[in-house]
Amino acid sequence: MARIFSGIQPSGELHIGNYLGAVKNWVKLQGEHPGAIYCVVDYHAITGAYDPAVLRARRWGMAKSLLASGIDPAQAILFMQSDVPEHTELSWIFTTITPLGDLERQTQFKDKSSKLESIPAGVLMYPVLQAADILLYRADSVPVGEDQIQHLELARDTSRKFNAKFDVAYFPEPKPLLTPTRRILGLDGNAKMSKSMGNTIGLLESDDEIWQKLRPAMTDPQRVRKSDPGRPEVCNIFQLHKAFNAEHTVAQVADQCSTAGWGCMDCKKVLLEGMVQELTPIRRRSAELDAEPSRVLDALADGGRAARAIAQQTMGEVREIMGLSGLPAT
Ligand code: TYM
C-alpha cells in the first residue's frame, strides 16, 4: 500500500487555501492509508528572520489546527519535524548528490532570493530538506497543493540519483496527490492564497470576520452592475462555492449568476452559509483543544516517537548502503 507523507509550515492557524489544497485531503487519506504521516515542518520555517516566541506559538497553533481539522492521531502519525533530527541528517546526505544548478533553478528560490540582500544558504537548500522529509519515510505519495510540484520533482530526482549512485533500489519516487482544489486564490482573485500575501481567510475566524473579508472580495471583474450577467467560470467566489457547497447549490449559484438573478452579495451570502457549515465543527474542536492542550502535546509526543522509529531504521540502512557503518570486509 502507498505510504503517505506530507508537511506544512507552522504559519500559525490554517487558512482555507492550505486546508482545501492539502489538509482536507490528508484527513480523507488517513482513513484509506493507516499510518499516513503528517509533519509540521518547523525547520523549514527558520530560513528567514523570525521571533522565537512567535514560532513557538505558531508551531502550537498549527498542530492544534490540524487536529481540529480532523487529523486523528489514532489513524495517522502527526509530529513536529524538529523532534526527529534524522531529517537534517538525511538532508545533509542529499546535499552531496544534488547539483547546485537544480536548486538555483527552483522558482521559489528565485522569488525569495530576489527580495533578499543576503541570501541564507538554507533558502537554497529548502527543497533538499523537503526531499529528506519525504524519503526518510520512503513515502511514495505526497498530498499537496499545486505550488509544491516543482519541489516534488526535485525529491524524485534525488531518489533516482541516490539509487543510481549506490546501485540500489532503495528510495521510491514520490508523486504528488493533487485535488480539484489544488490552487486556491486569495480574496484579491489574483495571487495564491497565502499568509505572506495577507489575502487569507483563517479556518478559525468568526462568521463576522469571514463576512467582512468576503464582502469586498473580487468577483467577475466584468460584472459592474447587479443587472450584468456574471461569468461563474472566471469568478474566484464561484471556485470557493465548488469547494464548500453541495453540487445542487453550486448549480443554482451558476444559474443565478449567469442570468443576473442574484447579485454578487447574494452569492457571497450563500458561500458564507456553506463555509460556516464546514468550519463550525472545526472551530468547536479547536476550542476543546485550547481547553485541554495536553491532548495536542500527547499527540505530538506519540507521533514523534512513531516517526523517529521509522526514521532511525531508514538512516541505519542509508548509512549501511553508503559505507558509513560497520567494519571493512576482510
Ligand atoms: P505550505 O506550508 O506552504 O503549505 C502546506 C500545503 O498547503 C498547500 N497550499 C495550498 N494549496 C492550494 N491553494 C493554496 N492557496 C495553498 N496554500 C498552501 C501547499 O501546496 C502544501 O501542500 N514546502 C512545503 C512544506 C513541506 C512539505 C514537505 C510538503 C516541507 N516538507 C514534504 C510535502 C512534503 C510548504 O511550504 O507548504
Residues whose N, C-alpha, C, O or C-beta is under 5 A from the ligand:
A	BS01	TYM	F5 S6 G7 I8 Q9 G17 N18 G21 A22 V41 H44 Q130 D133 I134 P143 V144 G145 E146 D147 Q148 T181 R182 R183 I184 K192 M193
